[in-house]
Amino acid sequence: MRDVIVVGARVAGSALALRLARRGLDVLLVDRSHFPSDTLSTHQMQVAGVARLAGLGVLDRLRAAGTPPTRRILFHAGRAVVDAPVPTVDGVDFMISPRRTLLDSVLLDAAREAGAEVCEGTNVEALLREGARVTGVRVLDRGTGREHDEHARLVVGADGRRSTVARLAEARDYDGRAAATVASYTYWADFPAEAGEVHGGDGWAAAAWPTNDGLTMTYVARPIGEFDVVRRDPEAALLEVLDRAGTLGKRAREARRSGPVRSTDDTGATFRQPGGPGWLLAGDAGLVIDPITGLGMSHALRDAELADRAVAELLGGSERRALRDYRKARDGETRTIYGFTAGVAALRGTRPAEERLFEAIGSDPGVGTTFFAAISGAEPLNGFFAPPNLVRLVGVRGFLALARSRPR
């Protein structure tokens, strides 16, 4: 019997398998895909996530493969612009936006090198049980068509928002939010992008980030009710939003598109019961939010770290306490940004009181960096938006105007 089977070999799964294998555990990592393999993604790895990649020892591989650093962000809100450096976390002072064909393969290779056994092209068909306890998985090798059973002391589902493990374990959802946006992205060659850019308006959002191979990735969001518009002509729909975002549209039209426009309306959000007897969930399998704030991959690495700690307790016999502590830590670190992301996904645009706040933030690069730290999870969000800090930035009248502008 193995110690742990991890289902899903992308960011959360490979990072967790890497951590567990380095601790000497017998780990099997399975995924239905063959790598390198692409997947829908916002691409942003926030600074806290980049610091975790450095801690895992894989950041140098990503940089050596040509992944460009993003050290500065231009955040446009109405007429206000916040132009500031990204925060520094554990000595790391940049974000990255790697292609998933690269990032996922680098993490998977590192897990394999650490001693995890990897089975690609493998589906999980069922969970094995002894009474209420999960004791392994039944897998199907898609290449040979052969089914067989794999037993383990713990099964971890890190297999994405439509997690097979979560479904088979009947994990309960809570605090769910219906999909609010249609998300679309593509890549461009000869698209100048010296910094990350974020733009937003009433009914739309757009962003541009430098990625591998000298390309720039552009992302747009529009209301969920406009999915038919996107589906009819994905490129025209994407360009129409980029045209609203300063010079993004002009630069895109002067660039060369590299690859298709990929879109999804599968942007709903939920917390999910993170574990039970013999099973655990990590990454999007256990908690997913709208992609508009670009936090998914950073959360995946955080969950891998939290799950690594939980596994030590779970295998040591302290199951109830381990599951309680894992849920408390995961939910506690996500609750505020979860609500904030839902507000951003409403695509309300910038109200006059909010524009004055962003003008104040943009007037001081140091404050701008603190703001970026708060919305990326590097610092507590509640601290930045606490009333005393808002009063300091915009005064009492400005703070009262902000309070009145918030949706009820």
N, C-alpha and C positions, 0 to 999 in steps of 0.2 A: 504493500500500500504506500502510495506517495504521501508526502506531507500536504502539498497544495496543488490543485489544478486551477489555473487561471484561464478563463474563457474570454478571448478578445486580446489581440496582440498589438493594439495601437498605443496611444500615449499612456493611458492609465495602466493597461494590462502589462505592457512591456516594462514600464518603469517599476511596477510592483514586482514582477517576476525577477527583474534585475536585483532589486533590493533583497528579496527573499533568497535567491540563489547565492548572493554574496554572504549571506548569513549561514550558508551551508545546508539549507533545506533542499529537499528533493522536490523540484518544481516541474510541472508539465504546463506548457503554454500552447493553447490551440487557437486557431483562427480559421474562418471559412475562406479567407482570401489567400492569395499568394503574393509575396512581397518582392520588389516594391509595388505598392498598390495605392492608387489615389482614392480620396474620399472627400465629400463635401466638408468645407472647413472655412472658418474666418481667417485662418493663418496666424493671427496675432498670438505671440507668446509674450505675455506681460513680463515686466522686469523680475517680479518674484518668481515666475516660472523659469526664466532664464537662469536665475541664481540656483534654482533646484537642478537644472540641467548641468550647471557647472559642478554642483555637489555630487552628481552622479558620474561625473567624469566624461560626459559625452559632448559638452559644448564645443570643445576644440575641434571635434570631428565635423560638426555643423559649420563652424567658421571656416575650416580648411576646405570644405566643399563649396565655398563661395556664398554662404548665407550672409547678407549685409546687415550690419547693426543699424538700429534706428535710435538715435540719441536725442532727437528733438521732435516735438509734435506741434502742429498748427491746428488749434481747435477753434472752429468758426461757429458762433452762436448769434444769429442775427447779424448786426454790424460789428459785434465784438469779436476780437480775435485773441486767443490765449496762445502765445508763442513762447514755449519754455522747454528746458531740458526735461527728460524723463527722470524719475527718482533713481536713487542708488540703493540697491538692496544687497547686502553681504558683499560689497565691493564691486557689484555688477551695475553698470550705468547705461545699459542699452536694452532695447527690446529687439526681437527678431520676428520675422514673418516667413518661416521656411515652407517650402513646398512639402506637402505631406508624403509624397513619394520618397523624399529624403529623410525627414524627421522620423517617421515611423520605422523605416528600415534601419536607421542608426540605433534607435532604442532597441529594436528587436535583435540586431546583431550583438549589442552589448549584453542583452539578457542571455543570449546563447553562449557568448564567450564566458559569462559568469558561471555557467553550468546548467542553466535551465534547458530542458528538452523542449524543442519547438516542433509542432505539427501544423503545417500550413495546409490549406485546402481541406479543412476538416470541420464538419458540422457537428454541433451538439444536438442530438435527437431526443434525449431524455435525461432527467436526473435520477440517479440511483438512490434508493432510500432503505433505511432500516427503521421502521416505524415513522416517526416525524422527522428523523434526522437524515439530511443529505449525506451520502457516503461516496459520491462519485458521479460520473457522467457516462452515458452511452454515446459514442461518437461514430460518425460515418466518414470514412476516407472517400472523398469525392472522386479521387483518381482511380481507385480500385473498386469502389462500390462496397467495400467491406465494413461491416459494423463490428465494434467490439466495446467492451466495458473497461473503463479506467476508474480505479478506486483511489480515494484520498481522504485524509482527515478533514480537509476543508476545500470547498469549491468557491472560487471568487468569480463573479460575473463582472467583467469589464468590457462588455460587448455592446456598448452604445445605447442610445436613447430607446431603441426598440429591442432591448436586451432579452435574449432567449432565456437566460438564467433567471432574470426577474419574473418573466412570465411563468416559467415552469415552477418557480418557488412560490408563486402567488404573492409577490411582494406588494404591499398596499401603497397606493399613491396618496399624497396629502398636499394641501395648499397648491393645487394645480391651477395653472393659468392657460386659458385658451390661446391658440396661436394668434398673434396680432400683426405679424409682418410677413411679407414675401421677401426672401433674401436672395440676391443674385450676385455673382462675381465672375470675373474673367481676368486674363492676363494680357499685358500690352508690352510690346517692344518699342524702344525709342520714346518712352513716356517719362519725362523728367520728374524725379521724385527724390529730393534731397532730405526730406523729412516725412514723417507720417502726417497725414492730413485727415481731419474729421470735419464734416459739414452736416448741418441739419436744418430742416425747415418744417413748415406745417404740412404734414403728410408725406415726408420723405427724409431720408438720411443717406449720406454717401461718405466713402472713405477711400484713401489710396495709401498703399504700403509697398515699399521696395521688397522684392523677394529674390529668389535664386535666378541664375542664368541671365542677369541683367534685366529682368522683367519687373514690371510694377503690377500689383494686384489691385483692382478696383472692386469695391463692394457697394451695393446699394440696397436700401430697404424701402418698401412702400407698403401701404395698408393691405391687409390680408384680402380684403374685398376686391383688390385689383389683380388677383392672380390670373384671371383670364386675359388681361392686357399683356401680362408678362408671357404667358404661354403662347399667345398668337405670334409675337415677334420679340423674342428675348433680347436681342441686341438693341433694337430700337427702344424698347422699354428701359434698358439699362442706360443708354445714351441720353434719353430724355431726362432721367434723374441727374446724371452727371452734368448736364447742361445747366441745371439749377445751382450747381455747386461751384461758383467762382470759375476758375479756369480749368477745372477737371474735364469738362466736356470738350473744350477746345483742344487740350492736350491729347485726349483720347482720339479725337477725330484726326489729329495729325500723326498719331502713332499707328502701329500695326498690331491688330489683335492676334494673340498667340493662343489658340485653343478656343473651345466653345464657351458660350455663356452658360453657366450652370445655375439653376434656380431651385428653390424649395419653399413650400408653404408649411413644412413640418417644423414649426418654430415654437410650438407650445412649451410650457415650462411646468415642472413638477418636482417636488421632493418625493422620494420613494423610500419605504422601509429599507434600511441599509443592511439588514442581515437577519439570520435566524439559525436554528440548529444545523450546523454543518455548512452554512453558506453565508456569503458576504457580497456586497455590491460596491463598485468603485467607479469613479468617473461618471460619464453620462448615463450609465446603467442605473445609477442611484440618485442622481440629481442633475437636472438639465435646465438651462435658462435660455431665453432668446439670444441668438448669436450677436445681437446688435452691439453689445459691450465687449465682445471679443475676449471673454474670460474662460471659455470652455477648456482649452488646453492647459491653462494655468491651474484651473481647478482640478483637472485630471492628475497633474503632477502632485498637487497638494493631497488629493485623496489617496494616491499611491503611498505617500509618506505616512498619512494617518492610518491607512490600512495595514501597512507594514508593522506599525506599533500594535494595532489590534490583533494581528495574526499571532504575535508572540504571546499575548495573553490568551487568545482563543485556544492555541495549541497547548498552552500551559494549564488549561482547565478552568480559567476564570471567564467562562463564556458570557454569562449575563452581564457582568461588569464591563467586559470588553465591548460588547455590542452597545451598551448604554453610553460608554465614554466615546466610542467612535461616532455615534449619532450626535451626541452633544457637541463634540468638536466640529464635525462637518457642518451641521445646521447652524451652530453658533457663528462660525466664520462666514457663512453664506447668507444668512437671513436678511441683513440690511441691504447688501448689494443685489439680492434677489428682487426685493421690492423696488429698488432704484432702477434696475434693468427693466422691470415691467413698466415703469413710468416712462423711460426713454423709448421703449417699444411702442408706446401709444402715439408717437410721432406728432406731438402737440405743437412743435415749433417753439420759438423763444418769445416769451411775453416781455413787455417793456421792463418790468421789474427784474426779470431774470437777465435781460441784456445788460442792465446796469451792474448787476452782480458780476457778470463775466467781464465787463469792462474793468471793474475793480481788480478782478483776478489777473487780467491780462496786463495791468499796469505795473506789475512786479513779477519778474520771472521766477523769483523764489516762491511766491505764493502760487504761481502757475504750476511749478513742480510739485508742491504740496497737494494741489488739486488733482494732478495726474496720479499722484500716489494714492489718494483716497479712492478715485474711481477705478483704479486697477487692482485694488486689494492689497497694496503694499502698506497702507496705513488705514486706520479705522475710518470708514465713511462718515459715521456719526460725529466723529470729532471735527471734521472739516465743516460739516453743515450744522454744527451746534449753534444755538442762538448767539452766544457771546462772540463766536468767530464771525458770524454773519453781520452782527452789529458793528464789529470792528471794521469790516470791509465796506459796508454800505450805509452805516448809521441806523438809528432807530427807525426813522421814517422809511428808509429803504427796506429794512427788515420787515416792517409791518406790511409794506407793499408786496414783498415776497410771500408772506403768509396768506395774503388775500388772493394771490395769483395761483396758488396751488389748487389742483382739482379736488373737489369734495368727493 
